[in-house]
Amino acid sequence: METVTHTIGRRKEAVARVYVKAGSGKWDVNGRTLGDYFPRPSLVTAIQQPFAATDNVGKYDVRAIIEGGGTTGQAGALRLAVSRALVQLDESHRRKLRDLGLLTRDARAVERKKPGRPGARKRFQFSKR
């Protein structure tokens, strides 16, 4: 029986549920391939960073279900989930991934809008008279 690892990654409003198993490096992101779902090459390289850092490119099949947020948030959530899955599969990867900051959840989010202002920090134009 093959082992399938299930992990969750979050970034901004995006949540990525990832299932990783030994295979040939196939990606299935919401029913599409990785390059198809994320058209920007910079996002694809960021997502594959955990595999590159641990020398596991093409050794695992990844199936991901991503909900919420935009493309950048979804890519960050997917990268965190993949990193966590690699640590679950082999604990020796933890040090490498931790040093690269791939196991830390990026807590930055949109600042809330304040009352009496058009945005979080922006102010309406000041008029002296």
Secondary structure, 3 states (H helix, E strand, C coil): CCCEEEEEEEECCEEEEEEEEECCCCEEECCECHHHHCCCHHHHHHHHHHHHHCCCCCCEEEEEEEECCCHHHHHHHHHHHHHHHHHHHCHHHHHHHHHCCCCCCCCCCCCCCCCCCCCCCCCCCCCCC
